[in-house]
Amino acid sequence: MKHHFVEAVEASPIIAAIKDAEGLELCLESESQVVFVLYGDVCSIREIVGKIKDSGRIALVHLDLIGGLSAKEIAVDYIHQNTEADGIISTKPALVKRAAELGLYTVLRFFVLDSMSLATIEHQWKSVWPDFIEILPGVMPKIIRRVKSMVEVPVIAGGLISDKEDIIAALDAGATSVSATDPNVWFL
């Protein structure tokens, strides 16, 4: 099962990250096979995920950004039981760990702000073993290379990706894929 997720990301290295209903509609016209859901609430998330799944894509929900959900493991159970989501994204290792226990795809997201952030990545990924690590901002090839050398899971570069040059730089630095909220990037 997890192998399917990795294959989809490798085959379609631009991940559409959607932040509103307009983005949802646009991503369904793109070639992105994986969609990160960065908006919604407990009342709307089932429908959002349903549209993505109906189009044959893999849907991952960023739990930290869904209104009405807490930062507790029960939020993962809610997504698992009440949507067709394939997985979750979170900055919280406990949520990623719970998702893995339920057989969901997992992305542990890190904001790389300083050397302490890098140390956190090195420590936390081992405690959770997510399917992917996502680092933001994704326009730092040197940092992507460094993170890639620290971890044993694929790396997604996200945040501030705005053109083909950013994509190529991230992939050349070792990222398996990039995630972007900019619809122009989805169609490159």
N, C-alpha and C positions, 0 to 999 in steps of 0.2 A: 504494500500500500504506500509506504513512504517513498519507495522508489519511483512511483508514478508522479509524485509531487516534484521530486528532483528532476526527472526527465522533462516535465512540463516547463519548469523554470529554465532549464538549459536549452530547450527547443525554442522558447519564446522569451528571450532575456530581458525584455522590457515589460515590467509589471505595471499595470494601470492601478494607481492608488486613487480612489474616488472619495471626494469630500462633500458631494451634494448630488441631488437628483439629476441635474444636467450632466454631471460627470458620469453617472451611471449609464445614462442613455448613450453618451459618446463612447464609453469604453466597450459597449456591445458592438460597435462598428469597427473597433480596432482588431488587430491580430493578437493582442495580449491574451494568453491562455490562463493567466493567473491574475486575480483582481484582489487588491487589498481594500477593504471597506473601512473608511476612516470617519464615518458619520452614522447617525441614526440614534434610535433609542429603543427601549424595550418594546414599544408598540409598533415600530416600523422595521426592525431589523429582519424579521422573518420574510417580509415582502422584498426587501432589498436583496437579500441573499437568494431568494427564490428566483428573481429575474436573472441573476448571474448564473445560477445553476441551470435554469431553463435554456440558457444560451450555450451550455456545454463547457463552461469555464469552471476553474477551481476558485472558490471563494474563501478568503481568510478575513476574519473580523478582528479589528484592532479593539480589544476589550476596553482599553483605557479610555477610549473616545466615545463609547456608547452610553448615552444618557440613561440613567436609571439603574445601571449596574454598579455594584460595589467592586472594590479591589480585593475580593475574596474568592476562594475557589468555587463557591456556589455560582458565581457568574459564568464560569466555564461550563458547569453543569447545565445552566440555563441555555446557553448557546447550543450546546450539544443536543439537548432534549427538545428545543423549540425552534430550531432552524436546520437547514440542510448544509450549514457551513462545514467546509472541509477542515478548517483549522482556525487558529487564532494568532494574533500578534500582541505582544505586550512588553512593557518594560519591567514587568514584575515576574521574577523567576518562579515564585510559587504558582502563579497562574499558568505559566508555560509547563511547569512540571505536572500540574493537574491535567492539562490538555493532553499531554503525552500519555498519561495514565489512561485516558479515555480513547486513545488511538487517533487523536486529531493531529493534523500537521501543526508544527510550531515554529514561530519566528520570535526570537528574543531580540528586542530593539534596544540599541544603545545610542545615546547622544554623546559624541566624542567632543568634549569641551577642553580637556587638558590631560596632563599625564595621569592624573588620578582616575579619569574616565577609562583610560587604557588599562590601568591596573584592575579596575572593576570588571572589565570584559574578561581579562585573563582568569580572574577568580570565579566569576559567576557562571560562565558558560559550562564549566566542568561540573558544577553542581546540578545542572539541569539537562545538559546535552540536547539542545534544541535541534530541529532539522536544519535551520538556518539562523545566522546572526545577521541583523540589519544594522548598519551604522549610518548615522546622520551627523553632519552633512556628508553627502556622497561624492563631493567634488574635491576630495583630498587623496590623490593617488598614493602618496607616500604613506599616509595613515592606513589606507586600504591594504597595502602590502604588509605593513607591520601587523595589523590585526590578522590578516590571512596567515602569517607565520606563527601567530600565537594560538590559533584555534584549529580544531580538526573537523570543522563543519563548514559548509559553503557560506560565503558572505554576500549579502545584498547591500548595494550602495544606494542610499535614498536621501532625498532632500537636496534641493537646489540644482538638481539635474535639469538642464534647460535646453541642451542642444546635442547634436551628434558628437561633437568633440568631447563633451562631458561623459557621454556613454562609452565612447571608445577608450578614454583615459581610465575610467573605472574598470572596465573589462580587462584592459591591458595590465592593470595593477593587480588583478587577481579576483575581482568580484565575479561571481557567477552570473549576476544580473543586476539590474537597476530598477528601482521603483520611483515613479514620478506622478505627481498630481497634475502636471501640465499636459493637457490633451495633445498639444502639438508634438510632444515627445513620443506619445503612443503611436503616432502615425509616421515616424521616421523609418 
